[in-house]
Amino acid sequence: MLDAIDDALDVLEDDPSTAACRKRSFGGGLWGMPVRDRHDDWLIVWERDADEPDIIRVRYIGVDPFA
């Protein structure tokens, strides 16, 4: 799972506007990025910083409660 999370964070860092980074919308600019491996479903929840839009704030990395 660590490799999958690392790969997903690389995608998020490279271009957070991609569809892969915005699979789930929680409203108010909060997005969810599902991460899966053979055994687990996890979720990265993130948003752009209100004052510095180039900064991405990760709010949650953990088990996907919607899986």
N, CA, C and O atoms as CSV, one atom per row, in Angstrom:
chain,resi,resn,atom,element,x,y,z
A,1,MET,N,N,0.825,-1.191,0.000
A,1,MET,CA,C,0.000,0.000,0.000
A,1,MET,C,C,0.869,1.255,0.000
A,1,MET,O,O,0.507,2.257,-0.617
A,2,LEU,N,N,1.998,1.210,0.679
A,2,LEU,CA,C,2.864,2.386,0.744
A,2,LEU,C,C,3.293,2.840,-0.641
A,2,LEU,O,O,3.308,4.039,-0.921
A,3,ASP,N,N,3.641,1.899,-1.511
A,3,ASP,CA,C,4.031,2.264,-2.878
A,3,ASP,C,C,2.867,2.901,-3.637
A,3,ASP,O,O,3.063,3.860,-4.383
A,4,ALA,N,N,1.668,2.376,-3.450
A,4,ALA,CA,C,0.493,2.928,-4.130
A,4,ALA,C,C,0.187,4.346,-3.635
A,4,ALA,O,O,-0.162,5.216,-4.433
A,5,ILE,N,N,0.315,4.580,-2.334
A,5,ILE,CA,C,0.103,5.923,-1.776
A,5,ILE,C,C,1.158,6.880,-2.317
A,5,ILE,O,O,0.844,8.005,-2.704
A,6,ASP,N,N,2.404,6.430,-2.341
A,6,ASP,CA,C,3.499,7.264,-2.846
A,6,ASP,C,C,3.269,7.622,-4.308
A,6,ASP,O,O,3.460,8.774,-4.700
A,7,ASP,N,N,2.862,6.654,-5.115
A,7,ASP,CA,C,2.585,6.917,-6.526
A,7,ASP,C,C,1.432,7.910,-6.689
A,7,ASP,O,O,1.502,8.807,-7.528
A,8,ALA,N,N,0.383,7.754,-5.896
A,8,ALA,CA,C,-0.765,8.660,-5.975
A,8,ALA,C,C,-0.369,10.081,-5.573
A,8,ALA,O,O,-0.810,11.047,-6.197
A,9,LEU,N,N,0.450,10.213,-4.546
A,9,LEU,CA,C,0.903,11.546,-4.131
A,9,LEU,C,C,1.786,12.187,-5.195
A,9,LEU,O,O,1.778,13.408,-5.353
A,10,ASP,N,N,2.548,11.376,-5.925
A,10,ASP,CA,C,3.344,11.904,-7.044
A,10,ASP,C,C,2.430,12.472,-8.126
A,10,ASP,O,O,2.697,13.544,-8.668
A,11,VAL,N,N,1.353,11.753,-8.440
A,11,VAL,CA,C,0.384,12.235,-9.439
A,11,VAL,C,C,-0.250,13.530,-8.946
A,11,VAL,O,O,-0.387,14.483,-9.713
A,12,LEU,N,N,-0.633,13.573,-7.693
A,12,LEU,CA,C,-1.242,14.776,-7.110
A,12,LEU,C,C,-0.281,15.952,-7.161
A,12,LEU,O,O,-0.682,17.075,-7.466
A,13,GLU,N,N,0.973,15.698,-6.868
A,13,GLU,CA,C,1.969,16.768,-6.907
A,13,GLU,C,C,2.202,17.269,-8.326
A,13,GLU,O,O,2.360,18.471,-8.540
A,14,ASP,N,N,2.224,16.359,-9.298
A,14,ASP,CA,C,2.496,16.741,-10.687
A,14,ASP,C,C,1.376,17.580,-11.291
A,14,ASP,O,O,1.640,18.593,-11.939
A,15,ASP,N,N,0.118,17.162,-11.082
A,15,ASP,CA,C,-1.007,17.893,-11.678
A,15,ASP,C,C,-2.308,17.546,-10.960
A,15,ASP,O,O,-2.987,16.592,-11.340
A,16,PRO,N,N,-2.659,18.308,-9.927
A,16,PRO,CA,C,-3.874,18.004,-9.166
A,16,PRO,C,C,-5.173,18.219,-9.949
A,16,PRO,O,O,-6.246,17.852,-9.470
A,17,SER,N,N,-5.090,18.800,-11.129
A,17,SER,CA,C,-6.308,19.030,-11.909
A,17,SER,C,C,-6.731,17.809,-12.719
A,17,SER,O,O,-7.785,17.839,-13.353
A,18,THR,N,N,-5.941,16.739,-12.716
A,18,THR,CA,C,-6.293,15.556,-13.497
A,18,THR,C,C,-7.505,14.837,-12.898
A,18,THR,O,O,-7.796,14.955,-11.707
A,19,ALA,N,N,-8.192,14.098,-13.751
A,19,ALA,CA,C,-9.363,13.338,-13.307
A,19,ALA,C,C,-8.989,12.303,-12.252
A,19,ALA,O,O,-9.796,12.011,-11.369
A,20,ALA,N,N,-7.786,11.745,-12.324
A,20,ALA,CA,C,-7.351,10.745,-11.342
A,20,ALA,C,C,-7.296,11.326,-9.932
A,20,ALA,O,O,-7.518,10.617,-8.951
A,21,CYS,N,N,-7.003,12.605,-9.841
A,21,CYS,CA,C,-6.903,13.267,-8.526
A,21,CYS,C,C,-8.253,13.737,-8.011
A,21,CYS,O,O,-8.390,14.072,-6.834
A,22,ARG,N,N,-9.245,13.763,-8.881
A,22,ARG,CA,C,-10.557,14.317,-8.531
A,22,ARG,C,C,-11.675,13.303,-8.734
A,22,ARG,O,O,-12.728,13.625,-9.286
A,23,LYS,N,N,-11.442,12.102,-8.293
A,23,LYS,CA,C,-12.441,11.041,-8.459
A,23,LYS,C,C,-13.691,11.293,-7.623
A,23,LYS,O,O,-14.797,10.930,-8.022
A,24,ARG,N,N,-13.510,11.918,-6.460
A,24,ARG,CA,C,-14.647,12.210,-5.576
A,24,ARG,C,C,-14.620,13.678,-5.192
A,24,ARG,O,O,-13.569,14.231,-4.866
A,25,SER,N,N,-15.781,14.293,-5.234
A,25,SER,CA,C,-15.910,15.679,-4.795
A,25,SER,C,C,-16.722,15.710,-3.514
A,25,SER,O,O,-17.815,15.147,-3.444
A,26,PHE,N,N,-16.183,16.366,-2.509
A,26,PHE,CA,C,-16.884,16.529,-1.244
A,26,PHE,C,C,-17.428,17.943,-1.084
A,26,PHE,O,O,-17.930,18.302,-0.020
A,27,GLY,N,N,-17.326,18.744,-2.143
A,27,GLY,CA,C,-17.810,20.119,-2.111
A,27,GLY,C,C,-16.819,21.063,-1.455
A,27,GLY,O,O,-15.955,20.644,-0.685
A,28,GLY,N,N,-16.954,22.320,-1.764
A,28,GLY,CA,C,-16.096,23.335,-1.167
A,28,GLY,C,C,-14.633,23.207,-1.551
A,28,GLY,O,O,-13.764,23.702,-0.834
A,29,GLY,N,N,-14.343,22.549,-2.674
A,29,GLY,CA,C,-12.968,22.386,-3.110
A,29,GLY,C,C,-12.232,21.220,-2.485
A,29,GLY,O,O,-11.020,21.085,-2.654
A,30,LEU,N,N,-12.950,20.380,-1.766
A,30,LEU,CA,C,-12.351,19.204,-1.131
A,30,LEU,C,C,-12.534,18.009,-2.065
A,30,LEU,O,O,-13.650,17.711,-2.492
A,31,TRP,N,N,-11.426,17.324,-2.380
A,31,TRP,CA,C,-11.438,16.234,-3.345
A,31,TRP,C,C,-10.942,14.947,-2.728
A,31,TRP,O,O,-10.169,14.961,-1.770
A,32,GLY,N,N,-11.390,13.835,-3.281
A,32,GLY,CA,C,-10.947,12.521,-2.843
A,32,GLY,C,C,-10.304,11.752,-3.972
A,32,GLY,O,O,-10.791,11.749,-5.103
A,33,MET,N,N,-9.210,11.103,-3.651
A,33,MET,CA,C,-8.454,10.304,-4.612
A,33,MET,C,C,-8.335,8.883,-4.066
A,33,MET,O,O,-7.513,8.636,-3.183
A,34,PRO,N,N,-9.138,7.943,-4.570
A,34,PRO,CA,C,-9.046,6.565,-4.090
A,34,PRO,C,C,-7.703,5.935,-4.461
A,34,PRO,O,O,-7.169,6.174,-5.544
A,35,VAL,N,N,-7.176,5.140,-3.557
A,35,VAL,CA,C,-5.932,4.411,-3.793
A,35,VAL,C,C,-6.195,2.965,-3.402
A,35,VAL,O,O,-6.650,2.678,-2.295
A,36,ARG,N,N,-5.900,2.060,-4.330
A,36,ARG,CA,C,-6.193,0.652,-4.079
A,36,ARG,C,C,-4.950,-0.192,-4.330
A,36,ARG,O,O,-4.126,0.120,-5.189
A,37,ASP,N,N,-4.839,-1.251,-3.571
A,37,ASP,CA,C,-3.891,-2.301,-3.890
A,37,ASP,C,C,-4.654,-3.619,-3.856
A,37,ASP,O,O,-5.885,-3.619,-3.853
A,38,ARG,N,N,-3.956,-4.718,-3.830
A,38,ARG,CA,C,-4.632,-6.023,-3.895
A,38,ARG,C,C,-5.486,-6.317,-2.669
A,38,ARG,O,O,-6.386,-7.155,-2.733
A,39,HIS,N,N,-5.218,-5.637,-1.547
A,39,HIS,CA,C,-5.887,-5.983,-0.298
A,39,HIS,C,C,-6.733,-4.872,0.313
A,39,HIS,O,O,-7.689,-5.157,1.035
A,40,ASP,N,N,-6.405,-3.634,0.044
A,40,ASP,CA,C,-7.036,-2.518,0.756
A,40,ASP,C,C,-7.508,-1.422,-0.187
A,40,ASP,O,O,-6.998,-1.270,-1.297
A,41,ASP,N,N,-8.492,-0.664,0.279
A,41,ASP,CA,C,-8.958,0.550,-0.395
A,41,ASP,C,C,-8.712,1.713,0.553
A,41,ASP,O,O,-9.256,1.753,1.657
A,42,TRP,N,N,-7.903,2.642,0.122
A,42,TRP,CA,C,-7.607,3.824,0.914
A,42,TRP,C,C,-8.059,5.057,0.157
A,42,TRP,O,O,-8.435,4.975,-1.012
A,43,LEU,N,N,-8.023,6.196,0.825
A,43,LEU,CA,C,-8.476,7.452,0.245
A,43,LEU,C,C,-7.543,8.580,0.672
A,43,LEU,O,O,-7.153,8.683,1.834
A,44,ILE,N,N,-7.201,9.414,-0.290
A,44,ILE,CA,C,-6.479,10.659,-0.010
A,44,ILE,C,C,-7.475,11.787,-0.216
A,44,ILE,O,O,-8.032,11.929,-1.305
A,45,VAL,N,N,-7.706,12.584,0.808
A,45,VAL,CA,C,-8.602,13.739,0.711
A,45,VAL,C,C,-7.722,14.985,0.738
A,45,VAL,O,O,-6.881,15.146,1.623
A,46,TRP,N,N,-7.925,15.859,-0.237
A,46,TRP,CA,C,-7.064,17.028,-0.370
A,46,TRP,C,C,-7.849,18.241,-0.851
A,46,TRP,O,O,-8.978,18.128,-1.328
A,47,GLU,N,N,-7.218,19.404,-0.710
A,47,GLU,CA,C,-7.774,20.658,-1.228
A,47,GLU,C,C,-6.630,21.620,-1.510
A,47,GLU,O,O,-5.531,21.481,-0.973
A,48,ARG,N,N,-6.908,22.585,-2.351
A,48,ARG,CA,C,-5.928,23.651,-2.590
A,48,ARG,C,C,-5.986,24.641,-1.438
A,48,ARG,O,O,-7.053,24.897,-0.882
A,49,ASP,N,N,-4.841,25.191,-1.087
A,49,ASP,CA,C,-4.780,26.209,-0.049
A,49,ASP,C,C,-5.525,27.455,-0.535
A,49,ASP,O,O,-5.361,27.865,-1.684
A,50,ALA,N,N,-6.331,28.049,0.321
A,50,ALA,CA,C,-7.139,29.215,-0.060
A,50,ALA,C,C,-6.282,30.427,-0.404
A,50,ALA,O,O,-6.634,31.201,-1.295
A,51,ASP,N,N,-5.170,30.599,0.288
A,51,ASP,CA,C,-4.324,31.767,0.062
A,51,ASP,C,C,-3.225,31.527,-0.966
A,51,ASP,O,O,-2.790,32.459,-1.643
A,52,GLU,N,N,-2.783,30.297,-1.082
A,52,GLU,CA,C,-1.715,29.922,-2.018
A,52,GLU,C,C,-2.199,28.745,-2.865
A,52,GLU,O,O,-1.974,27.595,-2.487
A,53,PRO,N,N,-2.860,29.000,-4.001
A,53,PRO,CA,C,-3.463,27.914,-4.770
A,53,PRO,C,C,-2.473,26.885,-5.316
A,53,PRO,O,O,-2.880,25.803,-5.740
A,54,ASP,N,N,-1.182,27.208,-5.311
A,54,ASP,CA,C,-0.190,26.228,-5.756
A,54,ASP,C,C,0.124,25.203,-4.669
A,54,ASP,O,O,0.791,24.202,-4.932
A,55,ILE,N,N,-0.351,25.449,-3.457
A,55,ILE,CA,C,-0.111,24.533,-2.341
A,55,ILE,C,C,-1.312,23.608,-2.189
A,55,ILE,O,O,-2.461,24.049,-2.153
A,56,ILE,N,N,-1.016,22.316,-2.103
A,56,ILE,CA,C,-2.043,21.305,-1.910
A,56,ILE,C,C,-2.000,20.865,-0.445
A,56,ILE,O,O,-0.944,20.489,0.063
A,57,ARG,N,N,-3.138,20.913,0.222
A,57,ARG,CA,C,-3.249,20.481,1.617
A,57,ARG,C,C,-3.904,19.106,1.653
A,57,ARG,O,O,-5.065,18.958,1.272
A,58,VAL,N,N,-3.173,18.115,2.103
A,58,VAL,CA,C,-3.739,16.777,2.278
A,58,VAL,C,C,-4.395,16.741,3.654
A,58,VAL,O,O,-3.745,16.975,4.673
A,59,ARG,N,N,-5.685,16.446,3.668
A,59,ARG,CA,C,-6.464,16.457,4.905
A,59,ARG,C,C,-6.636,15.067,5.515
A,59,ARG,O,O,-6.896,14.936,6.711
A,60,TYR,N,N,-6.491,14.040,4.693
A,60,TYR,CA,C,-6.692,12.679,5.200
A,60,TYR,C,C,-6.012,11.689,4.282
A,60,TYR,O,O,-6.113,11.796,3.059
A,61,ILE,N,N,-5.322,10.730,4.863
A,61,ILE,CA,C,-4.837,9.544,4.159
A,61,ILE,C,C,-5.170,8.367,5.062
A,61,ILE,O,O,-4.668,8.266,6.182
A,62,GLY,N,N,-6.012,7.490,4.570
A,62,GLY,CA,C,-6.377,6.343,5.388
A,62,GLY,C,C,-7.383,5.446,4.690
A,62,GLY,O,O,-7.646,5.593,3.496
A,63,VAL,N,N,-7.931,4.531,5.439
A,63,VAL,CA,C,-8.904,3.585,4.918
A,63,VAL,C,C,-10.081,4.347,4.307
A,63,VAL,O,O,-10.575,5.317,4.883
A,64,ASP,N,N,-10.518,3.895,3.136
A,64,ASP,CA,C,-11.618,4.538,2.433
A,64,ASP,C,C,-12.947,4.123,3.073
A,64,ASP,O,O,-13.366,2.975,2.929
A,65,PRO,N,N,-13.609,5.042,3.775
A,65,PRO,CA,C,-14.863,4.663,4.437
A,65,PRO,C,C,-16.022,4.445,3.459
A,65,PRO,O,O,-17.084,3.962,3.852
A,66,PHE,N,N,-15.817,4.803,2.186
A,66,PHE,CA,C,-16.883,4.664,1.190
A,66,PHE,C,C,-16.710,3.422,0.333
A,66,PHE,O,O,-17.556,3.140,-0.516
A,67,ALA,N,N,-15.638,2.676,0.535
A,67,ALA,CA,C,-15.362,1.488,-0.310
A,67,ALA,C,C,-16.245,0.328,0.089
A,67,ALA,O,O,-16.157,-0.747,-0.504
